Amino acid sequence: MIVSQAVASTNVADEPSHRFAIDPGLRLRLQKVARSGAAQILGHYHSHPDGAAQPSKTDKAGIYEADLIWLIAAVKAGQMHDIATFMPWADCGGFDEIEIRES
């Protein structure tokens, strides 16, 4: 798979400093484009300010689509420090780290 575009979403979570939620209107628009065959949604991304580039307990509880890749960036002092990608387990009970590389 090759990522050709990343689309930013406003974080619409009730507690945006502790949780993330993708704008549902944006998500619906992107799903409509994907259904037309013009693109495919591969996953989503978010950051862990002053945390690790690893899924948190909150992330694990938020798995509802096991076929989407999760990209998590660790941000320290406002700068990206690390980045990692994960594939949720089919039963949505956890994640496996997967390799990413530049082409």
C-alpha distance (Angstrom), angle and dihedral (degrees) to the residues before:
residue distance angle dihedral
M1 . . .
I2 3.77 . .
V3 3.79 122.2 .
S4 3.78 108.3 -137.9
Q5 3.79 99.3 169.8
A6 3.79 140.0 20.0
V7 3.79 117.5 -158.6
A8 3.79 118.0 -156.9
S9 3.78 119.6 -139.6
T10 3.76 130.3 -161.4
N11 3.80 108.9 -111.6
V12 3.80 102.1 -115.3
A13 3.82 95.9 179.3
D14 3.80 118.8 130.6
E15 3.82 89.2 -121.6
P16 3.83 103.8 31.0
S17 3.80 93.2 176.4
H18 3.84 89.5 60.1
R19 3.81 105.2 25.1
F20 3.77 140.1 30.5
A21 3.77 130.7 -142.1
I22 3.78 125.3 175.8
D23 3.80 116.5 -128.1
P24 3.83 102.9 -98.4
G25 3.81 92.4 -146.0
L26 3.79 91.1 56.2
R27 3.77 90.8 45.7
L28 3.82 91.8 52.8
R29 3.81 91.4 48.8
L30 3.82 91.1 50.8
Q31 3.81 92.1 46.8
K32 3.81 89.2 52.0
V33 3.82 90.4 53.3
A34 3.81 89.8 47.7
R35 3.82 91.9 51.6
S36 3.81 89.3 54.7
G37 3.80 88.5 60.4
A38 3.81 93.1 -117.2
A39 3.80 93.4 115.5
Q40 3.79 143.3 -7.1
I41 3.79 128.0 -128.9
L42 3.80 107.0 -128.5
G43 3.78 100.6 175.0
H44 3.75 146.4 -59.7
Y45 3.77 137.8 -96.3
H46 3.77 139.8 -146.0
S47 3.78 139.5 161.9
H48 3.77 135.6 -116.6
P49 3.81 105.8 -143.9
D50 3.80 108.4 -145.4
G51 3.81 88.5 -5.7
A52 3.78 139.1 97.3
A53 3.80 129.1 -81.4
Q54 3.80 87.7 -113.2
P55 3.81 130.7 103.3
S56 3.78 113.1 -91.5
K57 3.80 127.6 -145.1
T58 3.80 86.5 -99.9
D59 3.81 90.3 53.6
K60 3.80 90.8 50.2
A61 3.81 90.2 51.0
G62 3.82 89.6 49.9
I63 3.79 98.3 58.1
Y64 3.78 108.5 120.3
E65 3.80 101.6 143.6
A66 3.78 112.3 49.7
D67 3.80 92.7 -172.0
L68 3.82 96.7 64.7
I69 3.80 122.7 91.1
W70 3.80 117.2 -127.4
L71 3.80 117.4 -144.1
I72 3.80 113.0 -166.9
A73 3.79 124.3 -171.3
A74 3.80 123.3 -160.4
V75 3.80 110.6 -141.1
K76 3.80 121.1 -164.6
A77 3.80 123.1 -176.8
G78 3.81 88.9 -11.4
Q79 3.82 94.9 -54.8
M80 3.79 128.5 105.1
H81 3.78 107.2 -108.0
D82 3.81 104.8 172.5
I83 3.78 140.2 -3.1
A84 3.81 131.5 -157.5
T85 3.80 137.9 171.8
F86 3.77 130.0 -140.6
M87 3.79 139.5 -172.7
P88 3.80 116.3 -146.3
W89 3.78 117.9 -125.5
A90 3.81 114.9 -103.7
D91 3.82 89.7 -112.6
C92 3.84 89.5 51.4
G93 3.81 90.0 -122.9
G94 3.79 98.4 122.5
F95 3.78 147.4 -32.7
D96 3.79 142.0 -88.5
E97 3.79 117.6 -149.0
I98 3.79 112.5 -121.5
E99 3.78 130.3 -162.4
I100 3.77 122.5 -107.5
R101 3.76 125.0 -169.6
E102 3.75 139.6 174.8
S103 3.76 117.6 -109.9
